[in-house]
C-alpha cells in the first residue's frame, strides 16, 4: 500500500508467544509476554545431580562447577556442556529430555570425526585436529533448529 509493505502484526506477535490485546477505547494494542500465575508454576521430575548422571568428588570439586554451558530447544531438550575433570580440553556433552526425565551422554570429548582438512592461502593444505579445541559455549538457533558448540583453540601455526 503506497509503496509500503504491511505486516500482520498480531499474527507475527502471537507466533512468538506474545499476547496482543486491543484497547478499543484508546484504539491501541499492547504486545506483551504472558507470565504464568504462581499457581501454574510447578517443579516436576526433581532429581539429584547423581541420579542425572553427574558425578564429582566432594572433597576436590564443588557441585555444578564443571558445567560450562547449557541451552534448550523447543523439543523439550536441555543440552549440557560439562568440563571433564581430567582435562581443560576434555568435555562431556549431555542431553536431558524434560518430558521423559531421561539423560544421555552424547559425546565424551572430541573424536577423530571432528577433525578436518582445509586450505590456508598462505600455508596450503592443512589438517585440523579437534583435540586442540576447548569447548566454551552451547548456542541453539531456534530459526534453524540447530545446536552449535562454540570452542576456542590452542592451535597455532609456527
TORDREN-954632 format. One record per atom (N, C-alpha, C): residue number from 1; x, y, z. Coordinates in nm, 3 decimals. Atoms other than C-alpha are relative to their C-alpha. Layout:
% residues N
+-----+---------+---------+---------+
| num |      c1 |      c2 |      c3 |
+-----+---------+---------+---------+
| NUM |       X |       Y |       Z |
...
+-----+---------+---------+---------+
END
This chain:
% residues 158
+-----+---------+---------+---------+
| num |      c1 |      c2 |      c3 |
+-----+---------+---------+---------+
|   1 |   0.085 |  -0.116 |   0.000 |
|   1 |   0.000 |   0.000 |   0.000 |
|   1 |   0.091 |   0.124 |   0.000 |
|   2 |  -0.080 |  -0.122 |   0.013 |
|   2 |   0.158 |   0.332 |  -0.112 |
|   2 |   0.149 |  -0.029 |   0.014 |
|   3 |  -0.140 |   0.043 |  -0.001 |
|   3 |   0.494 |   0.157 |  -0.165 |
|   3 |   0.048 |  -0.043 |   0.139 |
|   4 |  -0.033 |   0.046 |  -0.134 |
|   4 |   0.483 |   0.024 |   0.192 |
|   4 |  -0.053 |  -0.143 |   0.017 |
|   5 |   0.042 |   0.136 |  -0.027 |
|   5 |   0.470 |  -0.340 |   0.293 |
|   5 |  -0.068 |  -0.005 |   0.135 |
|   6 |   0.074 |   0.014 |  -0.124 |
|   6 |   0.208 |  -0.411 |   0.557 |
|   6 |   0.018 |  -0.142 |   0.053 |
|   7 |  -0.025 |   0.129 |  -0.064 |
|   7 |   0.273 |  -0.691 |   0.802 |
|   7 |  -0.109 |  -0.025 |   0.103 |
|   8 |   0.103 |   0.030 |  -0.101 |
|   8 |   0.005 |  -0.869 |   1.009 |
|   8 |   0.064 |  -0.013 |   0.138 |
|   9 |  -0.070 |  -0.008 |  -0.128 |
|   9 |   0.142 |  -0.766 |   1.348 |
|   9 |  -0.052 |  -0.104 |   0.100 |
|  10 |   0.057 |   0.096 |  -0.094 |
|  10 |  -0.097 |  -0.984 |   1.552 |
|  10 |   0.052 |  -0.141 |  -0.030 |
|  11 |  -0.046 |   0.134 |   0.038 |
|  11 |   0.000 |  -1.298 |   1.358 |
|  11 |   0.146 |  -0.021 |   0.038 |
|  12 |  -0.143 |   0.013 |  -0.031 |
|  12 |   0.374 |  -1.234 |   1.398 |
|  12 |   0.021 |  -0.004 |   0.151 |
|  13 |  -0.017 |  -0.004 |  -0.146 |
|  13 |   0.349 |  -1.144 |   1.769 |
|  13 |  -0.051 |  -0.128 |   0.065 |
|  14 |   0.054 |   0.122 |  -0.060 |
|  14 |   0.127 |  -1.442 |   1.854 |
|  14 |   0.082 |  -0.122 |  -0.040 |
|  15 |  -0.090 |   0.109 |   0.039 |
|  15 |   0.362 |  -1.671 |   1.659 |
|  15 |   0.123 |  -0.005 |   0.090 |
|  16 |  -0.113 |  -0.009 |  -0.091 |
|  16 |   0.632 |  -1.554 |   1.900 |
|  16 |  -0.046 |  -0.009 |   0.147 |
|  17 |   0.057 |   0.022 |  -0.134 |
|  17 |   0.410 |  -1.644 |   2.202 |
|  17 |  -0.024 |   0.128 |   0.079 |
|  18 |   0.033 |  -0.127 |  -0.065 |
|  18 |   0.316 |  -1.284 |   2.278 |
|  18 |  -0.153 |   0.015 |   0.002 |
|  19 |   0.142 |  -0.030 |   0.001 |
|  19 |  -0.029 |  -1.160 |   2.373 |
|  19 |  -0.019 |   0.138 |  -0.062 |
|  20 |   0.025 |  -0.125 |   0.073 |
|  20 |  -0.185 |  -0.882 |   2.167 |
|  20 |  -0.141 |   0.049 |   0.031 |
|  21 |   0.134 |  -0.052 |  -0.031 |
|  21 |  -0.480 |  -0.721 |   2.347 |
|  21 |  -0.023 |   0.135 |  -0.068 |
|  22 |   0.038 |  -0.125 |   0.065 |
|  22 |  -0.664 |  -0.440 |   2.169 |
|  22 |  -0.082 |   0.083 |   0.097 |
|  23 |   0.075 |  -0.092 |  -0.086 |
|  23 |  -0.783 |  -0.139 |   2.373 |
|  23 |  -0.091 |   0.080 |  -0.092 |
|  24 |   0.096 |  -0.063 |   0.091 |
|  24 |  -1.100 |  -0.032 |   2.190 |
|  24 |  -0.020 |   0.148 |   0.031 |
|  25 |   0.021 |  -0.139 |  -0.041 |
|  25 |  -1.135 |   0.290 |   2.391 |
|  25 |   0.111 |   0.091 |  -0.053 |
|  26 |  -0.114 |  -0.081 |   0.043 |
|  26 |  -0.783 |   0.417 |   2.308 |
|  26 |   0.043 |  -0.034 |  -0.143 |
|  27 |  -0.036 |   0.046 |   0.135 |
|  27 |  -0.760 |   0.229 |   1.973 |
|  27 |   0.150 |  -0.033 |  -0.009 |
|  28 |  -0.140 |   0.038 |  -0.004 |
|  28 |  -0.421 |   0.085 |   2.071 |
|  28 |   0.012 |  -0.150 |   0.030 |
|  29 |  -0.030 |   0.137 |  -0.040 |
|  29 |  -0.261 |  -0.254 |   2.111 |
|  29 |   0.125 |   0.004 |   0.087 |
|  30 |  -0.120 |   0.012 |  -0.085 |
|  30 |   0.000 |  -0.366 |   2.363 |
|  30 |   0.050 |  -0.143 |  -0.015 |
|  31 |  -0.058 |   0.133 |   0.017 |
|  31 |   0.227 |  -0.657 |   2.281 |
|  31 |   0.077 |  -0.034 |   0.127 |
|  32 |  -0.063 |   0.037 |  -0.126 |
|  32 |   0.328 |  -0.838 |   2.600 |
|  32 |   0.031 |  -0.150 |   0.001 |
|  33 |  -0.033 |   0.140 |  -0.023 |
|  33 |   0.488 |  -1.163 |   2.709 |
|  33 |  -0.083 |  -0.047 |   0.117 |
|  34 |   0.082 |   0.047 |  -0.112 |
|  34 |   0.245 |  -1.363 |   2.919 |
|  34 |   0.087 |  -0.064 |   0.108 |
|  35 |  -0.072 |   0.057 |  -0.113 |
|  35 |   0.371 |  -1.458 |   3.265 |
|  35 |  -0.092 |  -0.100 |   0.067 |
|  36 |   0.085 |   0.098 |  -0.068 |
|  36 |   0.247 |  -1.771 |   3.439 |
|  36 |  -0.040 |   0.049 |   0.138 |
|  37 |   0.043 |  -0.033 |  -0.136 |
|  37 |   0.044 |  -1.724 |   3.754 |
|  37 |   0.074 |  -0.093 |   0.096 |
|  38 |  -0.074 |   0.079 |  -0.098 |
|  38 |   0.209 |  -1.852 |   4.070 |
|  38 |  -0.058 |  -0.140 |   0.015 |
|  39 |   0.064 |   0.131 |  -0.014 |
|  39 |  -0.045 |  -2.137 |   4.087 |
|  39 |   0.037 |  -0.094 |  -0.115 |
|  40 |  -0.034 |   0.083 |   0.116 |
|  40 |   0.068 |  -2.258 |   3.741 |
|  40 |   0.146 |  -0.046 |   0.002 |
|  41 |  -0.142 |   0.035 |  -0.004 |
|  41 |   0.438 |  -2.282 |   3.831 |
|  41 |   0.016 |  -0.125 |   0.086 |
|  42 |  -0.020 |   0.125 |  -0.070 |
|  42 |   0.538 |  -2.635 |   3.929 |
|  42 |   0.142 |  -0.049 |  -0.024 |
|  43 |  -0.129 |   0.066 |   0.020 |
|  43 |   0.857 |  -2.834 |   3.972 |
|  43 |  -0.030 |  -0.148 |  -0.014 |
|  44 |   0.022 |   0.142 |   0.027 |
|  44 |   0.834 |  -3.178 |   3.814 |
|  44 |   0.134 |  -0.070 |  -0.015 |
|  45 |  -0.118 |   0.084 |   0.025 |
|  45 |   1.085 |  -3.461 |   3.797 |
|  45 |   0.124 |   0.055 |   0.069 |
|  46 |  -0.115 |  -0.054 |  -0.072 |
|  46 |   1.311 |  -3.310 |   4.061 |
|  46 |   0.094 |  -0.114 |   0.034 |
|  47 |  -0.097 |   0.107 |  -0.018 |
|  47 |   1.624 |  -3.526 |   4.062 |
|  47 |   0.127 |   0.054 |   0.064 |
|  48 |  -0.130 |  -0.039 |  -0.052 |
|  48 |   1.956 |  -3.520 |   4.240 |
|  48 |   0.101 |   0.000 |  -0.114 |
|  49 |  -0.104 |  -0.004 |   0.103 |
|  49 |   2.271 |  -3.447 |   4.042 |
|  49 |   0.050 |  -0.140 |  -0.032 |
|  50 |  -0.052 |   0.135 |   0.024 |
|  50 |   2.392 |  -3.805 |   4.088 |
|  50 |  -0.099 |  -0.087 |  -0.075 |
|  51 |   0.099 |   0.080 |   0.073 |
|  51 |   2.062 |  -3.955 |   3.964 |
|  51 |  -0.010 |   0.043 |  -0.146 |
|  52 |  -0.001 |  -0.047 |   0.138 |
|  52 |   2.102 |  -3.744 |   3.647 |
|  52 |   0.130 |  -0.036 |  -0.071 |
|  53 |  -0.123 |   0.044 |   0.064 |
|  53 |   2.447 |  -3.888 |   3.583 |
|  53 |   0.120 |   0.087 |   0.028 |
|  54 |  -0.113 |  -0.086 |  -0.034 |
|  54 |   2.663 |  -3.607 |   3.722 |
|  54 |   0.075 |  -0.063 |   0.116 |
|  55 |  -0.080 |   0.053 |  -0.110 |
|  55 |   2.949 |  -3.727 |   3.936 |
|  55 |   0.108 |   0.102 |   0.034 |
|  56 |  -0.109 |  -0.087 |  -0.040 |
|  56 |   3.205 |  -3.535 |   4.133 |
|  56 |   0.055 |  -0.049 |   0.134 |
|  57 |  -0.065 |   0.033 |  -0.126 |
|  57 |   3.448 |  -3.585 |   4.417 |
|  57 |  -0.027 |   0.116 |   0.095 |
|  58 |   0.043 |  -0.105 |  -0.092 |
|  58 |   3.301 |  -3.388 |   4.706 |
|  58 |   0.118 |   0.071 |   0.065 |
|  59 |  -0.114 |  -0.061 |  -0.068 |
|  59 |   3.644 |  -3.327 |   4.861 |
|  59 |   0.087 |   0.083 |  -0.094 |
|  60 |  -0.084 |  -0.071 |   0.096 |
|  60 |   3.803 |  -3.197 |   4.539 |
|  60 |  -0.079 |   0.104 |  -0.078 |
|  61 |   0.080 |  -0.088 |   0.084 |
|  61 |   3.524 |  -3.042 |   4.335 |
|  61 |  -0.125 |   0.045 |   0.074 |
|  62 |   0.128 |  -0.046 |  -0.052 |
|  62 |   3.213 |  -2.844 |   4.414 |
|  62 |  -0.108 |  -0.035 |  -0.101 |
|  63 |   0.107 |   0.034 |   0.094 |
|  63 |   2.875 |  -2.942 |   4.264 |
|  63 |  -0.021 |   0.111 |  -0.103 |
|  64 |   0.033 |  -0.089 |   0.112 |
|  64 |   2.794 |  -2.778 |   3.927 |
|  64 |   0.116 |   0.086 |  -0.048 |
|  65 |  -0.115 |  -0.078 |   0.043 |
|  65 |   3.142 |  -2.626 |   3.897 |
|  65 |   0.042 |  -0.040 |  -0.141 |
|  66 |  -0.046 |   0.050 |   0.129 |
|  66 |   3.205 |  -2.838 |   3.589 |
|  66 |  -0.095 |   0.031 |  -0.115 |
|  67 |   0.092 |  -0.034 |   0.109 |
|  67 |   2.901 |  -2.717 |   3.391 |
|  67 |   0.052 |   0.127 |  -0.067 |
|  68 |  -0.054 |  -0.114 |   0.077 |
|  68 |   3.036 |  -2.489 |   3.117 |
|  68 |  -0.113 |   0.084 |  -0.057 |
|  69 |   0.106 |  -0.072 |   0.070 |
|  69 |   2.717 |  -2.403 |   2.930 |
|  69 |  -0.123 |  -0.089 |  -0.011 |
|  70 |   0.124 |   0.073 |   0.021 |
|  70 |   2.353 |  -2.502 |   2.886 |
|  70 |  -0.082 |   0.073 |  -0.105 |
|  71 |   0.091 |  -0.059 |   0.099 |
|  71 |   2.099 |  -2.447 |   2.608 |
|  71 |  -0.122 |  -0.090 |  -0.007 |
|  72 |   0.121 |   0.080 |   0.017 |
|  72 |   1.743 |  -2.561 |   2.547 |
|  72 |  -0.060 |   0.028 |  -0.137 |
|  73 |   0.066 |  -0.018 |   0.130 |
|  73 |   1.537 |  -2.610 |   2.233 |
|  73 |  -0.151 |  -0.005 |   0.019 |
|  74 |   0.145 |   0.006 |  -0.009 |
|  74 |   1.166 |  -2.618 |   2.152 |
|  74 |  -0.053 |  -0.143 |  -0.012 |
|  75 |   0.039 |   0.142 |   0.000 |
|  75 |   1.163 |  -3.001 |   2.161 |
|  75 |   0.009 |  -0.058 |   0.141 |
|  76 |  -0.010 |   0.040 |  -0.141 |
|  76 |   1.182 |  -3.012 |   2.545 |
|  76 |   0.132 |  -0.069 |   0.032 |
|  77 |  -0.133 |   0.054 |  -0.028 |
|  77 |   1.553 |  -3.097 |   2.536 |
|  77 |   0.088 |   0.109 |   0.059 |
|  78 |  -0.098 |  -0.091 |  -0.058 |
|  78 |   1.819 |  -2.935 |   2.751 |
|  78 |   0.137 |  -0.060 |  -0.028 |
|  79 |  -0.135 |   0.042 |   0.034 |
|  79 |   2.178 |  -2.958 |   2.628 |
|  79 |   0.095 |   0.053 |   0.106 |
|  80 |  -0.091 |  -0.037 |  -0.108 |
|  80 |   2.451 |  -2.954 |   2.892 |
|  80 |   0.143 |  -0.030 |  -0.043 |
|  81 |  -0.142 |   0.014 |   0.030 |
|  81 |   2.819 |  -2.898 |   2.822 |
|  81 |   0.074 |   0.005 |   0.133 |
|  82 |  -0.065 |   0.014 |  -0.130 |
|  82 |   3.028 |  -3.015 |   3.116 |
|  82 |   0.148 |  -0.026 |  -0.020 |
|  83 |  -0.144 |   0.022 |   0.007 |
|  83 |   3.404 |  -2.996 |   3.165 |
|  83 |   0.032 |  -0.132 |   0.067 |
|  84 |  -0.048 |   0.124 |  -0.058 |
|  84 |   3.562 |  -3.334 |   3.222 |
|  84 |   0.115 |   0.037 |   0.092 |
|  85 |  -0.102 |  -0.039 |  -0.099 |
|  85 |   3.774 |  -3.301 |   3.536 |
|  85 |   0.140 |  -0.042 |  -0.043 |
|  86 |  -0.131 |   0.050 |   0.041 |
|  86 |   4.056 |  -3.487 |   3.357 |
|  86 |   0.083 |   0.103 |  -0.075 |
|  87 |  -0.076 |  -0.091 |   0.084 |
|  87 |   4.149 |  -3.202 |   3.123 |
|  87 |  -0.083 |   0.122 |  -0.039 |
|  88 |   0.062 |  -0.123 |   0.049 |
|  88 |   4.071 |  -2.844 |   3.016 |
|  88 |  -0.061 |  -0.022 |  -0.138 |
|  89 |   0.043 |   0.022 |   0.137 |
|  89 |   4.030 |  -2.973 |   2.660 |
|  89 |  -0.106 |  -0.109 |  -0.011 |
|  90 |   0.094 |   0.112 |   0.005 |
|  90 |   3.803 |  -3.263 |   2.750 |
|  90 |  -0.136 |   0.044 |   0.054 |
|  91 |   0.133 |  -0.039 |  -0.042 |
|  91 |   3.428 |  -3.237 |   2.792 |
|  91 |  -0.097 |  -0.118 |  -0.009 |
|  92 |   0.110 |   0.095 |   0.012 |
|  92 |   3.107 |  -3.431 |   2.832 |
|  92 |  -0.120 |   0.081 |  -0.050 |
|  93 |   0.117 |  -0.066 |   0.056 |
|  93 |   2.803 |  -3.335 |   2.624 |
|  93 |  -0.121 |  -0.088 |   0.030 |
|  94 |   0.118 |   0.076 |  -0.040 |
|  94 |   2.470 |  -3.446 |   2.773 |
|  94 |  -0.126 |   0.063 |  -0.057 |
|  95 |   0.132 |  -0.048 |   0.041 |
|  95 |   2.110 |  -3.418 |   2.657 |
|  95 |  -0.101 |  -0.051 |   0.101 |
|  96 |   0.102 |   0.034 |  -0.098 |
|  96 |   1.829 |  -3.410 |   2.912 |
|  96 |  -0.137 |   0.025 |  -0.063 |
|  97 |   0.136 |  -0.011 |   0.053 |
|  97 |   1.470 |  -3.476 |   2.798 |
|  97 |  -0.092 |   0.037 |   0.115 |
|  98 |   0.087 |  -0.047 |  -0.109 |
|  98 |   1.234 |  -3.271 |   3.016 |
|  98 |  -0.127 |  -0.082 |   0.014 |
|  99 |   0.125 |   0.076 |  -0.003 |
|  99 |   0.934 |  -3.486 |   2.924 |
|  99 |   0.019 |  -0.136 |   0.065 |
| 100 |  -0.023 |   0.136 |  -0.050 |
| 100 |   1.079 |  -3.831 |   2.996 |
| 100 |   0.090 |  -0.004 |   0.123 |
| 101 |  -0.095 |  -0.001 |  -0.110 |
| 101 |   1.340 |  -3.726 |   3.252 |
| 101 |   0.127 |  -0.078 |  -0.030 |
| 102 |  -0.117 |   0.081 |   0.040 |
| 102 |   1.600 |  -3.924 |   3.057 |
| 102 |   0.120 |   0.089 |  -0.030 |
| 103 |  -0.125 |  -0.070 |   0.025 |
| 103 |   1.962 |  -3.807 |   3.047 |
| 103 |   0.091 |  -0.093 |  -0.079 |
| 104 |  -0.092 |   0.080 |   0.081 |
| 104 |   2.202 |  -3.930 |   2.776 |
| 104 |   0.131 |   0.075 |  -0.018 |
| 105 |  -0.130 |  -0.057 |   0.037 |
| 105 |   2.573 |  -3.871 |   2.725 |
| 105 |   0.013 |  -0.019 |  -0.151 |
| 106 |  -0.009 |   0.007 |   0.146 |
| 106 |   2.606 |  -3.787 |   2.354 |
| 106 |   0.146 |  -0.006 |  -0.046 |
| 107 |  -0.143 |  -0.001 |   0.033 |
| 107 |   2.981 |  -3.715 |   2.339 |
| 107 |   0.078 |   0.010 |   0.129 |
| 108 |  -0.093 |  -0.014 |  -0.110 |
| 108 |   3.266 |  -3.751 |   2.579 |
| 108 |   0.134 |   0.035 |  -0.061 |
| 109 |  -0.121 |  -0.046 |   0.067 |
| 109 |   3.540 |  -3.545 |   2.420 |
| 109 |  -0.014 |  -0.006 |  -0.152 |
| 110 |  -0.001 |   0.000 |   0.146 |
| 110 |   3.623 |  -3.492 |   2.055 |
| 110 |   0.068 |  -0.127 |  -0.050 |
| 111 |  -0.067 |   0.114 |   0.062 |
| 111 |   3.696 |  -3.799 |   1.847 |
| 111 |   0.047 |   0.043 |  -0.139 |
| 112 |  -0.058 |  -0.035 |   0.130 |
| 112 |   3.854 |  -3.813 |   1.501 |
| 112 |  -0.104 |   0.050 |  -0.100 |
| 113 |   0.103 |  -0.047 |   0.093 |
| 113 |   3.519 |  -3.740 |   1.331 |
| 113 |  -0.009 |   0.153 |  -0.002 |
| 114 |   0.002 |  -0.146 |  -0.005 |
| 114 |   3.565 |  -3.374 |   1.436 |
| 114 |   0.122 |   0.062 |  -0.068 |
| 115 |  -0.118 |  -0.051 |   0.072 |
| 115 |   3.900 |  -3.342 |   1.253 |
| 115 |  -0.040 |   0.038 |  -0.142 |
| 116 |   0.030 |  -0.035 |   0.139 |
| 116 |   3.902 |  -3.176 |   0.911 |
| 116 |   0.125 |   0.055 |  -0.069 |
| 117 |  -0.106 |  -0.056 |   0.082 |
| 117 |   4.131 |  -3.069 |   0.627 |
| 117 |  -0.049 |   0.131 |  -0.059 |
| 118 |   0.036 |  -0.128 |   0.058 |
| 118 |   4.136 |  -2.717 |   0.488 |
| 118 |   0.120 |   0.056 |  -0.074 |
| 119 |  -0.107 |  -0.065 |   0.076 |
| 119 |   4.338 |  -2.493 |   0.257 |
| 119 |   0.022 |   0.139 |   0.056 |
| 120 |  -0.039 |  -0.131 |  -0.049 |
| 120 |   4.520 |  -2.197 |   0.406 |
| 120 |   0.068 |   0.072 |  -0.115 |
| 121 |  -0.060 |  -0.071 |   0.113 |
| 121 |   4.605 |  -1.931 |   0.143 |
| 121 |   0.152 |   0.016 |   0.012 |
| 122 |  -0.142 |  -0.025 |  -0.022 |
| 122 |   4.947 |  -1.879 |   0.300 |
| 122 |   0.081 |  -0.130 |   0.010 |
| 123 |  -0.075 |   0.121 |  -0.028 |
| 123 |   5.043 |  -2.233 |   0.402 |
| 123 |  -0.047 |  -0.124 |  -0.078 |
| 124 |   0.048 |   0.113 |   0.080 |
| 124 |   4.844 |  -2.454 |   0.160 |
| 124 |  -0.087 |  -0.096 |   0.078 |
| 125 |   0.083 |   0.103 |  -0.063 |
| 125 |   4.678 |  -2.781 |   0.263 |
| 125 |   0.039 |  -0.018 |   0.146 |
| 126 |  -0.023 |   0.015 |  -0.143 |
| 126 |   4.641 |  -2.812 |   0.640 |
| 126 |  -0.098 |  -0.102 |   0.057 |
| 127 |   0.088 |   0.093 |  -0.070 |
| 127 |   4.490 |  -3.063 |   0.880 |
| 127 |  -0.027 |   0.056 |   0.138 |
| 128 |   0.037 |  -0.048 |  -0.133 |
| 128 |   4.299 |  -2.955 |   1.189 |
| 128 |  -0.039 |  -0.118 |   0.086 |
| 129 |   0.028 |   0.107 |  -0.094 |
| 129 |   4.299 |  -3.195 |   1.482 |
| 129 |  -0.085 |   0.058 |   0.114 |
| 130 |   0.094 |  -0.055 |  -0.098 |
| 130 |   3.999 |  -3.133 |   1.709 |
| 130 |   0.045 |  -0.016 |   0.144 |
| 131 |  -0.046 |   0.018 |  -0.138 |
| 131 |   4.193 |  -3.245 |   2.015 |
| 131 |   0.055 |   0.131 |   0.058 |
| 132 |  -0.050 |  -0.128 |  -0.050 |
| 132 |   4.322 |  -2.884 |   2.039 |
| 132 |  -0.115 |   0.097 |   0.035 |
| 133 |   0.114 |  -0.086 |  -0.031 |
| 133 |   3.968 |  -2.745 |   2.087 |
| 133 |  -0.034 |  -0.005 |   0.149 |
| 134 |   0.046 |  -0.009 |  -0.137 |
| 134 |   3.847 |  -2.628 |   2.426 |
| 134 |  -0.144 |   0.054 |  -0.004 |
| 135 |   0.141 |  -0.041 |   0.008 |
| 135 |   3.462 |  -2.617 |   2.440 |
| 135 |  -0.031 |   0.115 |   0.095 |
| 136 |   0.031 |  -0.118 |  -0.081 |
| 136 |   3.321 |  -2.286 |   2.568 |
| 136 |  -0.149 |   0.027 |   0.019 |
| 137 |   0.140 |  -0.042 |  -0.010 |
| 137 |   2.950 |  -2.241 |   2.492 |
| 137 |  -0.088 |  -0.077 |  -0.097 |
| 138 |   0.102 |   0.057 |   0.086 |
| 138 |   2.637 |  -2.403 |   2.351 |
| 138 |  -0.093 |   0.111 |  -0.045 |
| 139 |   0.092 |  -0.100 |   0.052 |
| 139 |   2.417 |  -2.190 |   2.126 |
| 139 |  -0.103 |  -0.073 |  -0.085 |
| 140 |   0.107 |   0.062 |   0.078 |
| 140 |   2.079 |  -2.307 |   1.995 |
| 140 |  -0.066 |   0.107 |  -0.087 |
| 141 |   0.063 |  -0.091 |   0.095 |
| 141 |   1.944 |  -2.135 |   1.683 |
| 141 |  -0.142 |  -0.048 |  -0.024 |
| 142 |   0.140 |   0.042 |   0.012 |
| 142 |   1.563 |  -2.153 |   1.703 |
| 142 |  -0.049 |   0.004 |  -0.143 |
| 143 |   0.045 |  -0.011 |   0.139 |
| 143 |   1.515 |  -2.042 |   1.342 |
| 143 |   0.045 |  -0.119 |  -0.083 |
| 144 |  -0.055 |   0.111 |   0.077 |
| 144 |   1.739 |  -2.314 |   1.200 |
| 144 |  -0.019 |  -0.135 |   0.070 |
| 145 |   0.016 |   0.121 |  -0.081 |
| 145 |   1.660 |  -2.567 |   1.477 |
| 145 |   0.130 |  -0.079 |   0.004 |
| 146 |  -0.132 |   0.063 |  -0.007 |
| 146 |   2.032 |  -2.636 |   1.520 |
| 146 |   0.072 |   0.045 |   0.125 |
| 147 |  -0.081 |  -0.028 |  -0.117 |
| 147 |   2.266 |  -2.655 |   1.815 |
| 147 |   0.145 |   0.015 |  -0.045 |
| 148 |  -0.139 |  -0.025 |   0.035 |
| 148 |   2.617 |  -2.512 |   1.784 |
| 148 |   0.085 |  -0.005 |   0.126 |
| 149 |  -0.097 |   0.003 |  -0.107 |
| 149 |   2.918 |  -2.575 |   2.004 |
| 149 |   0.111 |   0.099 |  -0.034 |
| 150 |  -0.107 |  -0.097 |   0.019 |
| 150 |   3.150 |  -2.276 |   2.032 |
| 150 |   0.121 |  -0.048 |   0.079 |
| 151 |  -0.123 |   0.046 |  -0.067 |
| 151 |   3.511 |  -2.357 |   2.119 |
| 151 |   0.115 |   0.091 |  -0.037 |
| 152 |  -0.124 |  -0.070 |   0.031 |
| 152 |   3.849 |  -2.194 |   2.138 |
| 152 |   0.105 |  -0.105 |  -0.030 |
| 153 |  -0.103 |   0.094 |   0.040 |
| 153 |   4.166 |  -2.349 |   2.009 |
| 153 |   0.137 |   0.048 |   0.047 |
| 154 |  -0.139 |  -0.032 |  -0.035 |
| 154 |   4.520 |  -2.364 |   2.133 |
| 154 |   0.090 |  -0.019 |  -0.122 |
| 155 |  -0.072 |   0.026 |   0.124 |
| 155 |   4.620 |  -2.436 |   1.772 |
| 155 |   0.064 |   0.128 |  -0.052 |
| 156 |  -0.066 |  -0.116 |   0.062 |
| 156 |   4.877 |  -2.200 |   1.624 |
| 156 |   0.096 |  -0.050 |  -0.105 |
| 157 |  -0.091 |   0.035 |   0.109 |
| 157 |   5.079 |  -2.208 |   1.304 |
| 157 |   0.136 |   0.061 |   0.031 |
| 158 |  -0.135 |  -0.049 |  -0.031 |
| 158 |   5.451 |  -2.181 |   1.362 |
| 158 |   0.071 |   0.031 |  -0.129 |
+-----+---------+---------+---------+
END
